[in-house]
């Protein structure tokens, strides 16, 4: 499951065994326990306005608006799809066809660390974390270690977040 803040493009994701309404709402509370300015989600039935769990979740956690992507509407589909495509490519590269949930979750965290702190979004000119909270964490060392690249890339490299 993936979520993205519409304003900053800050992304959150987690692996799930299934996507029932209850599990999706629980996962959303788990991966981002705070409030959102605006939230952009898929248009699946688990995110529907008719879903009581999602309606209560939205009322409690979204300051602005909950945006549901529309079928055949590239202005909203493209925003969320960009992060999802990158995540899927990264997971395929790192894991192949693995179904090990702990490996999947570790790889998701690694990708999101890069995406949220290092990937510059063309429309904003900033990394999502910087736009979301005006702070860009130091990500380089965590990223190198997560990918086990210490022998290839220096971990003591002075990199501004």
C-alpha positions, 0 to 999 in steps of 0.5 A, a space after each residue: 500500500 502506498 500513500 502520498 502527500 499531495 503538496 510535498 510528494 512525501 510518500 509512505 508505503 508498507 507491505 500487506 497480505 491483503 487490502 481489506 478496508 480494516 487492514 488498509 485503515 490500520 496500515 495507514 494509521 501505522 505508517 503515518 500516525 500524524 495528520 496530513 495536509 492533503 492526502 492522495 490515494 488510489 481509487 480502490 474500493 478500500 479508499 472509497 468515500 462510502 467506506 465507513 472506516 476510511 471516512 472516519 480516518 479521513 475526518 480524524 487525520 486529514 487537515 486539508 482534503 483526501 484526494 482519490 485518483 480518478 481513472 483516466 485522469 493523468 493529473 492525479 494518477 501521475 503523481 502517485 504513479 511516479 512513486 509507485 513505479 520507482 518503488 516497484 522497480 526497486 523491489 524487483 531489482 532487490 528482491 526478484 520474486 521474494 515473498 519474505 515480508 520482512 525483506 520487502 518491508 526493509 526494502 520499502 523503508 530503504 527506497 522511501 528513505 531515498 525517495 523522500 530525502 534525496 529524490 528532487 521532485 521536478 515540479 517543486 525543485 525539492 526533496 519531498 521531506 524538505 517540502 513536507 517539513 522544511 527539514 531534509 534528513 541526512 540520508 546518505 549513510 543510512 542508504 549506503 548501509 541499507 544497500 550494503 554498499 559500504 565497500 563501494 561507496 564511502 560512508 563518511 562522505 560529507 553530504 548535506 541532507 
